[in-house]
Amino acid sequence: MSDKLSENDGTEAVCGFDPRPWNADTGVIFGEPWQAQVFAMTVALNDAGLLSWKEWGDVFSAHRKASSESGRQDTGDTYYDDWLNALEEISAKRSLAPSEMQHRYRHAWEHATARTPHGQPILLQDGDFEHPGKHGQV
């Protein structure tokens, strides 16, 4: 890969857009901190031997294809949503983070986000786990 990430490296031809939100002033590649975190978790799982790049590519590609076929607009958000969904699928399949635990934490974070004033850090608290999720799940 080139040191100058703002140049098109062919990613746009594959994805239909360049998924790397590039800010030349700050050097930020990811649009949101969670995107960098999910990327780093994927690399760490591979480094630990808990997923292969082939498995990752197969699962991630399936999520990208499903998003495309469902008519979702292809944006940086869609790209990283698919990335997160692929990581969650592999984590559940390998019992690294079972689906039930993922749902429990997802709903806790949704509750924490809803109760946190704009501009403040979102901190997960015990009480966030006591509120049902969107579909009555905890």
C-alpha positions as CSV (number, residue, x, y, z in Angstrom):
1,M,0.0,0.0,0.0
2,S,1.2,3.5,-0.7
3,D,2.2,5.8,2.1
4,K,-0.3,8.3,0.6
5,L,-3.6,6.7,1.4
6,S,-5.6,9.4,-0.2
7,E,-4.6,8.0,-3.6
8,N,-7.1,5.4,-5.1
9,D,-5.5,2.0,-4.7
10,G,-8.2,0.1,-6.6
11,T,-10.5,-0.2,-3.6
12,E,-13.1,2.1,-5.3
13,A,-13.3,-0.3,-8.2
14,V,-14.0,-3.2,-5.9
15,C,-16.4,-1.5,-3.5
16,G,-17.9,1.1,-5.7
17,F,-16.5,3.8,-3.5
18,D,-13.4,4.4,-1.4
19,P,-14.4,3.3,2.1
20,R,-11.5,5.1,3.7
21,P,-12.7,8.5,4.9
22,W,-9.5,10.4,4.5
23,N,-8.8,13.7,6.1
24,A,-5.5,15.0,4.8
25,D,-5.2,17.6,7.6
26,T,-5.5,15.1,10.5
27,G,-4.4,11.9,8.8
28,V,-7.5,10.1,10.0
29,I,-8.5,7.1,7.9
30,F,-11.6,6.1,9.9
31,G,-14.8,8.2,10.1
32,E,-15.6,7.2,13.7
33,P,-13.5,5.8,16.6
34,W,-15.6,2.5,16.6
35,Q,-14.5,1.9,13.1
36,A,-10.9,1.9,14.0
37,Q,-11.6,-0.3,17.1
38,V,-13.5,-2.9,15.1
39,F,-10.7,-3.0,12.6
40,A,-8.1,-3.4,15.3
41,M,-10.1,-6.1,17.0
42,T,-10.2,-8.0,13.7
43,V,-6.5,-7.7,13.2
44,A,-5.9,-8.8,16.9
45,L,-8.1,-11.9,16.5
46,N,-6.1,-12.8,13.4
47,D,-2.8,-12.2,15.1
48,A,-4.0,-14.5,18.0
49,G,-4.9,-17.2,15.5
50,L,-8.6,-17.0,16.2
51,L,-9.7,-16.2,12.7
52,S,-8.0,-16.6,9.3
53,W,-8.0,-14.0,6.6
54,K,-9.7,-16.4,4.3
55,E,-12.5,-16.9,6.8
56,W,-12.7,-13.2,7.4
57,G,-12.8,-12.5,3.6
58,D,-15.6,-15.0,3.0
59,V,-17.8,-13.8,5.8
60,F,-17.2,-10.1,5.2
61,S,-17.8,-10.5,1.5
62,A,-21.1,-12.2,2.2
63,H,-22.2,-9.3,4.3
64,R,-21.1,-6.8,1.6
65,K,-23.1,-8.8,-1.0
66,A,-26.2,-9.0,1.3
67,S,-26.1,-5.2,1.8
68,S,-25.8,-4.6,-1.9
69,E,-28.6,-6.9,-2.7
70,S,-30.8,-5.4,-0.1
71,G,-30.4,-2.0,-1.8
72,R,-28.5,-0.3,1.0
73,Q,-26.6,2.7,-0.2
74,D,-22.9,1.9,-0.3
75,T,-21.3,4.4,2.1
76,G,-18.4,4.3,4.6
77,D,-21.1,3.6,7.3
78,T,-22.4,0.6,5.3
79,Y,-18.9,-0.7,4.8
80,Y,-18.1,-0.6,8.5
81,D,-21.5,-1.9,9.6
82,D,-20.8,-4.9,7.4
83,W,-17.4,-5.2,8.9
84,L,-18.9,-5.2,12.4
85,N,-21.6,-7.6,11.5
86,A,-19.0,-10.0,10.0
87,L,-16.9,-9.8,13.1
88,E,-19.9,-10.4,15.3
89,E,-20.8,-13.5,13.2
90,I,-17.4,-15.0,13.5
91,S,-17.2,-14.2,17.2
92,A,-20.5,-16.0,17.8
93,K,-19.6,-18.9,15.6
94,R,-16.3,-19.4,17.4
95,S,-17.9,-18.7,20.9
96,L,-15.6,-15.7,21.4
97,A,-18.6,-13.6,22.2
98,P,-21.9,-15.6,22.0
99,S,-24.8,-13.9,20.2
100,E,-26.8,-13.5,23.5
101,M,-23.9,-11.6,25.0
102,Q,-23.5,-9.4,21.9
103,H,-27.2,-8.5,22.0
104,R,-27.1,-7.8,25.7
105,Y,-24.2,-5.4,25.3
106,R,-25.6,-3.8,22.1
107,H,-28.8,-3.0,23.9
108,A,-26.9,-1.7,27.0
109,W,-24.9,0.6,24.7
110,E,-28.1,1.8,23.0
111,H,-29.5,2.7,26.4
112,A,-26.3,4.4,27.5
113,T,-26.2,6.4,24.2
114,A,-29.9,7.5,24.7
115,R,-29.3,8.7,28.3
116,T,-26.0,10.5,27.6
117,P,-26.1,14.2,26.7
118,H,-24.7,15.1,23.3
119,G,-21.0,15.8,23.3
120,Q,-20.4,13.9,26.5
121,P,-18.5,10.5,26.6
122,I,-20.8,7.5,26.6
123,L,-20.0,5.4,29.7
124,L,-21.6,2.0,30.2
125,Q,-23.1,1.6,33.6
126,D,-24.7,-1.4,35.4
127,G,-28.2,0.2,35.0
128,D,-27.8,0.1,31.2
129,F,-28.1,-3.7,31.4
130,E,-31.4,-3.5,33.2
131,H,-33.4,-1.9,30.3
132,P,-34.9,-4.1,27.5
133,G,-33.6,-3.6,24.0
134,K,-35.7,-2.6,21.0
135,H,-37.4,-5.9,20.9
136,G,-37.9,-6.5,24.6
137,Q,-34.5,-8.3,24.8
138,V,-31.9,-7.6,27.5
